[in-house]
Amino acid sequence: MLRPGDKLIKELGGLHKFINWDKPILTDSGGFQVWSLGELNKVSEEGVKFSSPYDGKKIFMTPEDSIMIQENLGSDIVMAFDECTDYPSTYDDAQKSMELSMRWAKRCKEAHKSKSALFGIVQGGMYTDLRKESLDRLIDIDFDGIALGGLSVGESKQEKTEILEFMSDKLPDDKPRYLMGVGTPEDIVEAVRYGIDMFDCVLPTRNARNGQLFTSEGVINIRNAEYKNSDDPIDINCDSKVSQNYSRAYLNHLQRTNEMLGSMLATYHNIYYYQSLMKEIRESIKNNLFAKFVKDFYNRRNLDMPEGPL
C-alpha cells in the first residue's frame, strides 16, 4: 500500500510480474498490521485511521480500500479486512470487535470484484460462543475460504489448542481452512491434526536472521560456540542446497561476523524446511500414514506427543 504502492505495482503488471513469481499469492488485508501499530491507529465503523510508519502521514483505510489494494496487487487469495481482537480482552470488547469485523466482512464481499478467491476471518478472542457466531456469519456471507484470526497475539498454547479443538468440527469441509500467523513446526503439525490446511508465519525468515535454523530434530542456534568447529551439515535429513553444501561451522562463521550471506543461506534453509514439512504432511495424509508421521515427528525431537486427533 505505501511502498512502492499498489497503484505502481498494478501499472507494472501486478505482483506476479513485479517479483517474477508464477505461483499463487495470498495477501493479508492489513488488519493485523494496523493492529500492530498500537496507539498509532484509531478504529471507527467506517475504517481505520493510522499514521504511516515511514513519514507519520495520516492515512484512512476502509474495508473497500483494502479489497481494492489487494486487487491492484493481483493477489490470488484476498483476505477480508478485520479488526484483530486484543489479547487479553473482556467478553464485551471481544464481542464488539467481532461484530465490527463481521460488518466489515460483508462490505468486503460486496466490494470484491476480481476473479481472486476471497477469505473471511473468524474473530472472537478466546470465547468459543463468539467464535461460533463469527463463523456462522461468515458462512452466510459465503466466502471462498475461512481463516482463523487472533490466534498468534500472545495467548497461551493451551488457549490456542482449545480454540482449534472447538472449531475443528464446525469449519466447512468444502472450503480451505487457514490458520493465520502460526507458527512453529510443532504448531503446524498440531493444527493439521485439527483439520487446518493453510498457514503463514514470519518465523522461518525472522528466526533465520537471528541464527535459528529449523531441523528435523528441532531448532538450533547456529551462532552458538558449539558449532564453531562442526563439519556436520545443518540437517542430515534435509536435502536443501544449504544442508548439502555447507557445514555448521561455515554458517556459524557467517552469522557471527554478520555477513549478509549468513542470513540469506539460513533463510533459504528454513523456507526449504517448512516446504518439505508441508510436503511430508500432504503425502502422509494421501497415503493414510498421517498418524505414523505425527508419532515419528515428535520422536525425532524427543518430545511427548500432545493429546489430540490422528
C-alpha positions as a Markdown table, in Angstrom:
| # | Residue | x | y | z |
|---|---|---|---|---|
| 1 | Met | 0.0 | 0.0 | 0.0 |
| 2 | Leu | 2.7 | 2.5 | 1.0 |
| 3 | Arg | 6.0 | 1.3 | -0.6 |
| 4 | Pro | 6.2 | 1.1 | -3.5 |
| 5 | Gly | 2.4 | 1.4 | -3.7 |
| 6 | Asp | -0.3 | -0.8 | -5.0 |
| 7 | Lys | -1.1 | 1.5 | -8.0 |
| 8 | Leu | 2.5 | 1.4 | -9.2 |
| 9 | Ile | 2.5 | -2.4 | -8.9 |
| 10 | Lys | -0.7 | -2.6 | -10.8 |
| 11 | Glu | 0.8 | -0.4 | -13.6 |
| 12 | Leu | 3.8 | -2.8 | -13.7 |
| 13 | Gly | 1.6 | -5.9 | -14.2 |
| 14 | Gly | 0.8 | -6.9 | -10.6 |
| 15 | Leu | 2.8 | -8.8 | -8.0 |
| 16 | His | 3.3 | -11.9 | -10.1 |
| 17 | Lys | 5.2 | -9.9 | -12.7 |
| 18 | Phe | 6.8 | -7.5 | -10.3 |
| 19 | Ile | 8.5 | -10.2 | -8.3 |
| 20 | Asn | 8.6 | -12.8 | -11.1 |
| 21 | Trp | 6.5 | -15.4 | -9.2 |
| 22 | Asp | 4.2 | -17.6 | -11.2 |
| 23 | Lys | 2.7 | -19.5 | -8.2 |
| 24 | Pro | -0.3 | -18.5 | -6.0 |
| 25 | Ile | 0.0 | -15.3 | -3.9 |
| 26 | Leu | -2.1 | -14.6 | -0.8 |
| 27 | Thr | -2.1 | -11.0 | 0.6 |
| 28 | Asp | -3.3 | -10.0 | 4.0 |
| 29 | Ser | -5.9 | -7.3 | 4.4 |
| 30 | Gly | -3.8 | -5.0 | 6.6 |
| 31 | Gly | -5.9 | -5.6 | 9.7 |
| 32 | Phe | -3.2 | -7.3 | 11.7 |
| 33 | Gln | -0.6 | -4.8 | 10.5 |
| 34 | Val | -2.7 | -1.8 | 11.6 |
| 35 | Trp | -3.4 | -3.5 | 14.9 |
| 36 | Ser | 0.3 | -4.0 | 15.5 |
| 37 | Leu | 0.8 | -0.2 | 15.3 |
| 38 | Gly | -1.0 | 0.1 | 18.7 |
| 39 | Glu | -1.7 | 3.6 | 19.7 |
| 40 | Leu | -0.9 | 4.9 | 16.2 |
| 41 | Asn | -4.3 | 3.6 | 14.9 |
| 42 | Lys | -7.9 | 4.7 | 15.6 |
| 43 | Val | -10.8 | 2.3 | 14.7 |
| 44 | Ser | -14.2 | 3.5 | 13.7 |
| 45 | Glu | -17.2 | 2.0 | 12.0 |
| 46 | Glu | -16.0 | 3.3 | 8.6 |
| 47 | Gly | -12.5 | 2.0 | 8.9 |
| 48 | Val | -9.1 | 2.7 | 10.5 |
| 49 | Lys | -7.0 | 5.9 | 10.7 |
| 50 | Phe | -3.3 | 5.3 | 11.3 |
| 51 | Ser | 0.0 | 7.1 | 10.9 |
| 52 | Ser | 2.4 | 5.9 | 8.3 |
| 53 | Pro | 5.5 | 4.3 | 10.0 |
| 54 | Tyr | 7.6 | 5.9 | 7.3 |
| 55 | Asp | 6.7 | 9.6 | 7.4 |
| 56 | Gly | 3.9 | 9.9 | 10.0 |
| 57 | Lys | 1.4 | 10.9 | 7.4 |
| 58 | Lys | -2.2 | 10.2 | 8.4 |
| 59 | Ile | -3.9 | 7.5 | 6.4 |
| 60 | Phe | -7.5 | 6.3 | 6.5 |
| 61 | Met | -8.4 | 2.9 | 5.2 |
| 62 | Thr | -11.8 | 1.3 | 4.8 |
| 63 | Pro | -12.7 | -2.4 | 4.1 |
| 64 | Glu | -13.4 | -1.3 | 0.5 |
| 65 | Asp | -9.9 | 0.3 | 0.2 |
| 66 | Ser | -8.3 | -2.9 | 1.5 |
| 67 | Ile | -10.0 | -5.0 | -1.2 |
| 68 | Met | -9.1 | -2.5 | -3.9 |
| 69 | Ile | -5.5 | -2.5 | -2.8 |
| 70 | Gln | -5.3 | -6.3 | -2.9 |
| 71 | Glu | -7.0 | -6.5 | -6.3 |
| 72 | Asn | -4.5 | -3.9 | -7.6 |
| 73 | Leu | -1.7 | -6.2 | -6.4 |
| 74 | Gly | -3.2 | -9.0 | -8.4 |
| 75 | Ser | -3.5 | -11.4 | -5.4 |
| 76 | Asp | -4.9 | -14.9 | -6.0 |
| 77 | Ile | -6.3 | -15.1 | -2.4 |
| 78 | Val | -7.6 | -11.8 | -0.9 |
| 79 | Met | -8.3 | -11.5 | 2.8 |
| 80 | Ala | -11.3 | -9.6 | 4.3 |
| 81 | Phe | -10.4 | -6.5 | 6.3 |
| 82 | Asp | -10.9 | -7.3 | 10.0 |
| 83 | Glu | -10.1 | -5.9 | 13.4 |
| 84 | Cys | -7.7 | -8.1 | 15.3 |
| 85 | Thr | -9.0 | -8.6 | 18.8 |
| 86 | Asp | -6.6 | -7.6 | 21.6 |
| 87 | Tyr | -5.3 | -10.2 | 24.0 |
| 88 | Pro | -6.4 | -10.4 | 26.7 |
| 89 | Ser | -9.9 | -8.9 | 26.0 |
| 90 | Thr | -13.0 | -8.8 | 28.1 |
| 91 | Tyr | -16.1 | -10.6 | 26.7 |
| 92 | Asp | -17.7 | -7.3 | 25.8 |
| 93 | Asp | -14.7 | -5.9 | 24.0 |
| 94 | Ala | -14.2 | -9.2 | 22.1 |
| 95 | Gln | -17.9 | -9.2 | 21.1 |
| 96 | Lys | -17.8 | -5.6 | 19.8 |
| 97 | Ser | -14.6 | -6.3 | 17.9 |
| 98 | Met | -16.0 | -9.5 | 16.3 |
| 99 | Glu | -19.3 | -7.8 | 15.3 |
| 100 | Leu | -17.4 | -4.9 | 13.7 |
| 101 | Ser | -15.2 | -7.4 | 11.8 |
| 102 | Met | -18.4 | -9.2 | 10.6 |
| 103 | Arg | -19.9 | -5.9 | 9.3 |
| 104 | Trp | -16.6 | -5.2 | 7.5 |
| 105 | Ala | -16.6 | -8.7 | 6.1 |
| 106 | Lys | -19.9 | -8.1 | 4.4 |
| 107 | Arg | -18.6 | -4.8 | 2.9 |
| 108 | Cys | -15.5 | -6.7 | 1.7 |
| 109 | Lys | -17.7 | -9.3 | 0.0 |
| 110 | Glu | -19.7 | -6.6 | -1.7 |
| 111 | Ala | -16.6 | -4.7 | -2.8 |
| 112 | His | -14.8 | -7.8 | -4.2 |
| 113 | Lys | -15.0 | -7.8 | -8.0 |
| 114 | Ser | -11.9 | -9.7 | -9.2 |
| 115 | Lys | -11.7 | -13.4 | -10.0 |
| 116 | Ser | -9.5 | -14.0 | -6.9 |
| 117 | Ala | -10.6 | -16.0 | -4.0 |
| 118 | Leu | -11.9 | -14.1 | -1.0 |
| 119 | Phe | -11.4 | -15.5 | 2.5 |
| 120 | Gly | -13.3 | -14.4 | 5.6 |
| 121 | Ile | -11.6 | -14.3 | 9.0 |
| 122 | Val | -13.1 | -15.7 | 12.2 |
| 123 | Gln | -12.6 | -13.5 | 15.3 |
| 124 | Gly | -14.0 | -13.6 | 18.8 |
| 125 | Gly | -10.9 | -13.8 | 21.0 |
| 126 | Met | -10.8 | -16.7 | 23.4 |
| 127 | Tyr | -14.6 | -17.0 | 23.7 |
| 128 | Thr | -16.0 | -20.1 | 21.9 |
| 129 | Asp | -19.5 | -18.8 | 21.5 |
| 130 | Leu | -18.2 | -15.6 | 19.8 |
| 131 | Arg | -16.0 | -17.7 | 17.5 |
| 132 | Lys | -19.0 | -19.9 | 16.6 |
| 133 | Glu | -21.2 | -16.8 | 15.9 |
| 134 | Ser | -18.4 | -15.3 | 13.8 |
| 135 | Leu | -18.0 | -18.5 | 11.7 |
| 136 | Asp | -21.8 | -18.8 | 11.2 |
| 137 | Arg | -22.0 | -15.2 | 9.9 |
| 138 | Leu | -19.0 | -15.8 | 7.5 |
| 139 | Ile | -20.6 | -18.9 | 6.2 |
| 140 | Asp | -23.8 | -17.0 | 5.5 |
| 141 | Ile | -21.8 | -14.3 | 3.6 |
| 142 | Asp | -20.4 | -17.2 | 1.5 |
| 143 | Phe | -16.6 | -16.7 | 1.4 |
| 144 | Asp | -14.3 | -18.9 | -0.7 |
| 145 | Gly | -12.3 | -19.9 | 2.3 |
| 146 | Ile | -12.3 | -19.5 | 6.1 |
| 147 | Ala | -9.4 | -18.2 | 8.2 |
| 148 | Leu | -8.9 | -18.3 | 11.9 |
| 149 | Gly | -7.5 | -15.0 | 13.1 |
| 150 | Gly | -6.4 | -13.8 | 16.5 |
| 151 | Leu | -4.5 | -16.9 | 17.5 |
| 152 | Ser | -1.0 | -15.6 | 17.5 |
| 153 | Val | -1.4 | -12.5 | 19.6 |
| 154 | Gly | 0.0 | -13.6 | 23.0 |
| 155 | Glu | -2.4 | -16.3 | 24.1 |
| 156 | Ser | -1.1 | -19.5 | 25.7 |
| 157 | Lys | -0.6 | -22.7 | 23.8 |
| 158 | Gln | -3.4 | -24.3 | 25.8 |
| 159 | Glu | -5.8 | -21.5 | 24.8 |
| 160 | Lys | -4.9 | -21.8 | 21.2 |
| 161 | Thr | -5.4 | -25.6 | 21.2 |
| 162 | Glu | -8.8 | -25.2 | 22.9 |
| 163 | Ile | -10.0 | -22.9 | 20.2 |
| 164 | Leu | -8.6 | -25.2 | 17.4 |
| 165 | Glu | -10.3 | -28.2 | 19.0 |
| 166 | Phe | -13.6 | -26.3 | 19.4 |
| 167 | Met | -13.6 | -25.1 | 15.8 |
| 168 | Ser | -12.3 | -28.3 | 14.2 |
| 169 | Asp | -15.7 | -29.9 | 13.6 |
| 170 | Lys | -17.5 | -26.7 | 12.8 |
| 171 | Leu | -15.4 | -25.4 | 9.9 |
| 172 | Pro | -16.9 | -26.2 | 6.4 |
| 173 | Asp | -15.4 | -29.3 | 4.8 |
| 174 | Asp | -15.7 | -27.9 | 1.3 |
| 175 | Lys | -13.6 | -24.7 | 1.9 |
| 176 | Pro | -9.9 | -24.2 | 2.7 |
| 177 | Arg | -9.1 | -23.7 | 6.4 |
| 178 | Tyr | -6.4 | -21.2 | 7.1 |
| 179 | Leu | -4.7 | -20.5 | 10.4 |
| 180 | Met | -3.2 | -17.1 | 10.4 |
| 181 | Gly | 0.2 | -16.2 | 11.9 |
| 182 | Val | 1.1 | -19.7 | 13.0 |
| 183 | Gly | 3.8 | -20.9 | 13.6 |
| 184 | Thr | 6.4 | -23.3 | 14.7 |
| 185 | Pro | 6.7 | -26.8 | 13.1 |
| 186 | Glu | 5.0 | -28.2 | 16.3 |
| 187 | Asp | 2.2 | -25.7 | 16.0 |
| 188 | Ile | 1.6 | -26.6 | 12.3 |
| 189 | Val | 1.6 | -30.4 | 12.9 |
| 190 | Glu | -0.9 | -29.9 | 15.8 |
| 191 | Ala | -3.1 | -27.7 | 13.8 |
| 192 | Val | -3.2 | -30.1 | 10.9 |
| 193 | Arg | -4.4 | -32.7 | 13.4 |
| 194 | Tyr | -7.4 | -30.4 | 13.9 |
| 195 | Gly | -8.1 | -30.1 | 10.2 |
| 196 | Ile | -6.2 | -26.9 | 9.2 |
| 197 | Asp | -4.9 | -26.7 | 5.6 |
| 198 | Met | -3.0 | -23.4 | 5.3 |
| 199 | Phe | -0.6 | -21.4 | 7.4 |
| 200 | Asp | 1.5 | -18.2 | 7.2 |
| 201 | Cys | 4.2 | -17.1 | 9.6 |
| 202 | Val | 7.3 | -14.9 | 9.7 |
| 203 | Leu | 9.3 | -17.4 | 11.8 |
| 204 | Pro | 11.3 | -19.1 | 9.0 |
| 205 | Thr | 12.7 | -15.7 | 7.8 |
| 206 | Arg | 12.8 | -13.8 | 11.1 |
| 207 | Asn | 14.4 | -16.6 | 13.0 |
| 208 | Ala | 16.9 | -17.1 | 10.2 |
| 209 | Arg | 18.2 | -13.6 | 10.6 |
| 210 | Asn | 18.8 | -14.3 | 14.3 |
| 211 | Gly | 20.7 | -17.6 | 13.5 |
| 212 | Gln | 17.9 | -20.0 | 14.4 |
| 213 | Leu | 17.6 | -22.9 | 12.0 |
| 214 | Phe | 14.8 | -25.5 | 11.8 |
| 215 | Thr | 15.8 | -29.1 | 11.5 |
| 216 | Ser | 14.1 | -32.5 | 11.6 |
| 217 | Glu | 15.4 | -32.8 | 15.2 |
| 218 | Gly | 14.4 | -29.4 | 16.4 |
| 219 | Val | 15.7 | -25.8 | 16.4 |
| 220 | Ile | 19.4 | -25.0 | 16.6 |
| 221 | Asn | 21.0 | -21.6 | 17.1 |
| 222 | Ile | 23.9 | -21.7 | 14.6 |
| 223 | Arg | 25.6 | -18.7 | 16.4 |
| 224 | Asn | 26.4 | -20.9 | 19.4 |
| 225 | Ala | 30.1 | -21.6 | 20.0 |
| 226 | Glu | 29.4 | -25.4 | 19.9 |
| 227 | Tyr | 29.1 | -25.2 | 16.1 |
| 228 | Lys | 32.3 | -23.2 | 15.5 |
| 229 | Asn | 34.3 | -26.3 | 14.6 |
| 230 | Ser | 31.5 | -28.6 | 13.4 |
| 231 | Asp | 31.8 | -30.1 | 10.0 |
| 232 | Asp | 28.3 | -31.6 | 10.2 |
| 233 | Pro | 25.6 | -30.4 | 7.8 |
| 234 | Ile | 22.7 | -28.3 | 9.2 |
| 235 | Asp | 20.3 | -31.2 | 9.0 |
| 236 | Ile | 21.5 | -34.7 | 7.8 |
| 237 | Asn | 17.8 | -35.5 | 6.9 |
| 238 | Cys | 17.4 | -32.4 | 4.7 |
| 239 | Asp | 18.3 | -32.3 | 1.0 |
| 240 | Ser | 18.3 | -28.5 | 0.7 |
| 241 | Lys | 21.3 | -26.9 | -1.1 |
| 242 | Val | 22.4 | -25.4 | 2.2 |
| 243 | Ser | 22.4 | -28.6 | 4.2 |
| 244 | Gln | 24.0 | -30.5 | 1.3 |
| 245 | Asn | 26.8 | -28.0 | 0.6 |
| 246 | Tyr | 27.7 | -26.0 | 3.8 |
| 247 | Ser | 28.8 | -27.0 | 7.2 |
| 248 | Arg | 27.6 | -25.8 | 10.5 |
| 249 | Ala | 31.0 | -24.2 | 11.1 |
| 250 | Tyr | 30.7 | -22.1 | 7.9 |
| 251 | Leu | 27.1 | -20.9 | 8.8 |
| 252 | Asn | 28.4 | -20.2 | 12.3 |
| 253 | His | 31.2 | -18.0 | 10.9 |
| 254 | Leu | 28.9 | -16.1 | 8.6 |
| 255 | Gln | 26.4 | -15.4 | 11.3 |
| 256 | Arg | 28.9 | -14.4 | 14.0 |
| 257 | Thr | 30.6 | -12.0 | 11.5 |
| 258 | Asn | 27.3 | -10.6 | 10.4 |
| 259 | Glu | 27.9 | -11.4 | 6.8 |
| 260 | Met | 24.7 | -10.9 | 4.7 |
| 261 | Leu | 25.2 | -14.4 | 3.1 |
| 262 | Gly | 24.7 | -15.9 | 6.6 |
| 263 | Ser | 21.1 | -14.6 | 6.8 |
| 264 | Met | 20.5 | -15.5 | 3.1 |
| 265 | Leu | 21.6 | -19.1 | 3.5 |
| 266 | Ala | 19.7 | -19.5 | 6.8 |
| 267 | Thr | 16.6 | -18.1 | 5.3 |
| 268 | Tyr | 16.8 | -20.4 | 2.2 |
| 269 | His | 17.3 | -23.4 | 4.5 |
| 270 | Asn | 14.4 | -22.5 | 6.8 |
| 271 | Ile | 11.9 | -21.9 | 4.0 |
| 272 | Tyr | 13.0 | -25.1 | 2.4 |
| 273 | Tyr | 12.5 | -27.0 | 5.7 |
| 274 | Tyr | 8.9 | -25.6 | 6.0 |
| 275 | Gln | 8.1 | -26.5 | 2.4 |
| 276 | Ser | 9.4 | -30.0 | 3.0 |
| 277 | Leu | 7.5 | -30.4 | 6.2 |
| 278 | Met | 4.2 | -29.5 | 4.4 |
| 279 | Lys | 5.0 | -31.9 | 1.6 |
| 280 | Glu | 5.6 | -34.7 | 4.1 |
| 281 | Ile | 2.3 | -33.9 | 5.8 |
| 282 | Arg | 0.4 | -33.9 | 2.5 |
| 283 | Glu | 2.0 | -37.2 | 1.4 |
| 284 | Ser | 1.3 | -38.9 | 4.7 |
| 285 | Ile | -2.3 | -37.9 | 4.6 |
| 286 | Lys | -2.6 | -39.0 | 1.0 |
| 287 | Asn | -1.1 | -42.4 | 1.9 |
| 288 | Asn | -3.1 | -42.8 | 5.1 |
| 289 | Leu | 0.1 | -42.6 | 7.1 |
| 290 | Phe | -0.5 | -39.3 | 9.0 |
| 291 | Ala | -0.7 | -41.0 | 12.4 |
| 292 | Lys | 2.7 | -42.6 | 11.9 |
| 293 | Phe | 4.1 | -39.3 | 10.6 |
| 294 | Val | 2.9 | -37.4 | 13.7 |
| 295 | Lys | 4.5 | -40.0 | 16.1 |
| 296 | Asp | 7.8 | -40.0 | 14.2 |
| 297 | Phe | 7.8 | -36.2 | 14.1 |
| 298 | Tyr | 7.7 | -36.0 | 17.9 |
| 299 | Asn | 10.0 | -38.9 | 18.4 |
| 300 | Arg | 12.7 | -37.3 | 16.4 |
| 301 | Arg | 12.5 | -34.2 | 18.6 |
| 302 | Asn | 12.4 | -36.3 | 21.8 |
| 303 | Leu | 9.1 | -34.6 | 22.7 |
| 304 | Asp | 5.9 | -36.1 | 24.2 |
| 305 | Met | 3.1 | -36.1 | 21.6 |
| 306 | Pro | 0.3 | -33.9 | 22.8 |
| 307 | Glu | -3.2 | -35.3 | 23.0 |
| 308 | Gly | -5.4 | -34.8 | 20.0 |
| 309 | Pro | -6.9 | -36.5 | 16.9 |
| 310 | Leu | -4.8 | -38.5 | 14.5 |
